Amino acid sequence: MSHRDELIDKYAAELAEKCGVTADRDLLTRVVVGLGPAVYNRDASVVAGDDPREIEYIKKHFLIDKLGLTDGPDLDAAIDKAIDRYGRENRHKYRAVIYYLLTRHFGRDAAYP
């Protein structure tokens, strides 16, 4: 099993255990591939949910640039909801899990062909 497959298994388990979501493995795999080398970097692979700069980064670079959404308060609300669902007290919020939740929230699976 490749390292990437191990990470996908870990993220699927996180979605199930911490978010109550059964992952679409195909979409989760595409999200992980889309993150590229960031999933292998300890700092880049996690999200600091209480850091305003991190929230702005997710909004601009993921929701607007990647998913093609228009800026507005609904983007901030969706990020907040994803972080709440994952657990604010959870210190290790994996970027792939947050991005998967947001992709599903906005119904933008097609952003990952």
Helices and strands as residue ranges (DSSP letters): H 3-19, H 25-35, G 36-40, E 46-47, H 52-57, I 58-64, H 73-86, E 93-94, H 95-105, G 109-111
